[in-house]
Amino acid sequence: MSDYGYFLQITTRWMDNDVYGHVNNVTYYSYFDTVANHFLIREGGLDIHTSPVIALVVESKCSYLAPVAYPDDLRAGLRVDKLTNRSVTYGVAIFAGDGDDPVAHGYFVHVFVDREHRRAVPIPETVRAALERLRGQ
């Protein structure tokens, strides 16, 4: 857990379970997206409704280490593994309950683009400053 500088509580939902009785693999990507965007909005000041710059996912990966199921309470940990002029690679881990060992971990890449033309642009300064605080966590 000490490798991650930002955490978000996530409550599993009934619909997250699949027919095998655990949270379905695709749902973890939703958790990754949720913690990254929560950070950008809350810590980076990104206005997802009106900002001329938005962040789009271009790559992601998840390794599953242990199953979880509804009604487990989870924590998503976030760090910045790589920061360039126009993109960020997050390290993300999902923890169950009070446990210190992740049940899943992976990465998630955002490229910042202008909202209208979807062309890569520099990361806005307020967002960059927030991301810098998570770098190397």
C-alpha positions as CSV (number, residue, x, y, z in Angstrom):
1,M,0.0,0.0,0.0
2,S,2.9,2.4,0.6
3,D,3.5,2.4,-3.1
4,Y,0.3,4.4,-3.7
5,G,-0.3,8.0,-2.7
6,Y,-4.0,8.4,-3.4
7,F,-6.8,6.1,-2.3
8,L,-10.5,5.9,-3.0
9,Q,-13.1,3.8,-1.3
10,I,-15.1,1.7,-3.7
11,T,-18.2,-0.3,-2.8
12,T,-18.9,-3.3,-4.9
13,R,-22.3,-3.6,-6.4
14,W,-24.6,-6.6,-6.8
15,M,-24.2,-6.2,-10.6
16,D,-20.4,-6.4,-10.3
17,N,-20.6,-10.2,-9.6
18,D,-20.7,-12.6,-12.5
19,V,-22.2,-16.1,-12.7
20,Y,-19.0,-17.5,-11.0
21,G,-19.8,-15.6,-7.8
22,H,-17.0,-13.0,-8.0
23,V,-16.5,-9.5,-9.4
24,N,-16.1,-9.9,-13.1
25,N,-12.7,-9.0,-14.7
26,V,-14.0,-6.1,-16.8
27,T,-15.3,-4.4,-13.7
28,Y,-11.8,-3.8,-12.4
29,Y,-11.2,-1.5,-15.4
30,S,-14.1,0.6,-14.2
31,Y,-12.5,0.8,-10.7
32,F,-9.2,1.9,-12.4
33,D,-11.1,4.6,-14.4
34,T,-13.0,5.7,-11.3
35,V,-9.9,6.3,-9.1
36,A,-7.9,8.1,-11.9
37,N,-10.8,10.4,-12.8
38,H,-11.7,11.0,-9.2
39,F,-8.1,12.2,-8.7
40,L,-8.1,14.4,-11.8
41,I,-11.3,16.1,-10.8
42,R,-10.7,16.4,-7.0
43,E,-7.0,17.0,-6.9
44,G,-6.2,18.3,-10.4
45,G,-9.2,20.6,-10.8
46,L,-10.2,19.0,-14.2
47,D,-13.7,20.1,-15.1
48,I,-15.0,17.1,-17.1
49,H,-18.0,19.1,-18.4
50,T,-16.4,22.3,-19.7
51,S,-12.6,21.9,-19.8
52,P,-11.2,22.3,-23.3
53,V,-8.8,19.5,-22.5
54,I,-9.9,16.0,-21.5
55,A,-8.1,12.7,-20.8
56,L,-8.7,9.6,-22.9
57,V,-7.7,6.0,-22.1
58,V,-5.3,4.6,-24.7
59,E,-4.0,1.5,-22.8
60,S,-4.6,-0.5,-19.7
61,K,-3.7,-3.8,-18.1
62,C,-4.8,-5.7,-15.0
63,S,-3.4,-8.7,-13.2
64,Y,-5.9,-10.5,-10.9
65,L,-4.5,-11.9,-7.7
66,A,-7.4,-12.9,-5.5
67,P,-11.2,-12.9,-6.0
68,V,-13.6,-10.4,-4.4
69,A,-17.4,-10.4,-4.4
70,Y,-20.4,-8.3,-3.5
71,P,-20.7,-6.9,-0.8
72,D,-16.9,-6.4,-0.3
73,D,-15.6,-3.0,0.4
74,L,-12.5,-2.1,-1.7
75,R,-9.9,0.6,-1.8
76,A,-8.3,1.7,-5.1
77,G,-4.7,3.0,-4.8
78,L,-3.2,5.3,-7.4
79,R,0.3,6.5,-8.3
80,V,2.0,8.0,-11.3
81,D,4.5,5.7,-12.9
82,K,5.3,7.9,-15.9
83,L,4.5,11.5,-16.8
84,T,5.2,13.1,-20.2
85,N,4.2,16.3,-21.7
86,R,0.9,14.9,-23.0
87,S,0.3,11.6,-21.2
88,V,0.4,9.9,-17.8
89,T,0.8,6.2,-16.9
90,Y,-0.9,5.4,-13.6
91,G,-0.1,2.4,-11.4
92,V,-3.3,1.2,-9.9
93,A,-4.0,-1.5,-7.2
94,I,-7.3,-2.7,-5.7
95,F,-7.3,-3.7,-2.0
96,A,-10.0,-5.6,-0.2
97,G,-11.2,-4.6,3.3
98,D,-8.3,-3.6,5.5
99,G,-5.8,-5.8,3.7
100,D,-2.4,-4.5,2.6
101,D,-2.0,-6.9,-0.3
102,P,-3.7,-6.1,-3.6
103,V,-6.3,-8.3,-5.0
104,A,-5.5,-6.8,-8.4
105,H,-3.1,-4.4,-9.9
106,G,-2.2,-2.9,-13.2
107,Y,-1.7,0.3,-15.2
108,F,-3.8,2.8,-17.0
109,V,-2.6,5.4,-19.6
110,H,-4.4,8.7,-20.2
111,V,-3.5,10.9,-23.1
112,F,-4.7,14.5,-22.8
113,V,-6.5,15.8,-25.9
114,D,-8.4,18.9,-26.9
115,R,-12.1,18.2,-26.4
116,E,-13.2,19.3,-29.9
117,H,-10.6,17.8,-32.2
118,R,-9.3,15.0,-30.0
119,R,-5.7,15.9,-30.8
120,A,-3.0,15.4,-28.1
121,V,-2.2,18.6,-26.2
122,P,0.0,19.4,-23.2
123,I,-1.4,18.4,-19.8
124,P,-2.9,21.5,-18.1
125,E,-0.7,23.0,-15.4
126,T,-3.0,22.4,-12.5
127,V,-3.5,18.8,-13.5
128,R,0.3,18.4,-14.1
129,A,1.0,19.8,-10.6
130,A,-1.3,17.3,-9.0
131,L,0.1,14.4,-11.0
132,E,3.7,15.4,-10.0
133,R,2.7,14.9,-6.4
134,L,1.9,11.3,-7.1
135,R,5.0,10.6,-9.2
136,G,7.2,8.0,-7.7
137,Q,4.8,7.0,-4.9
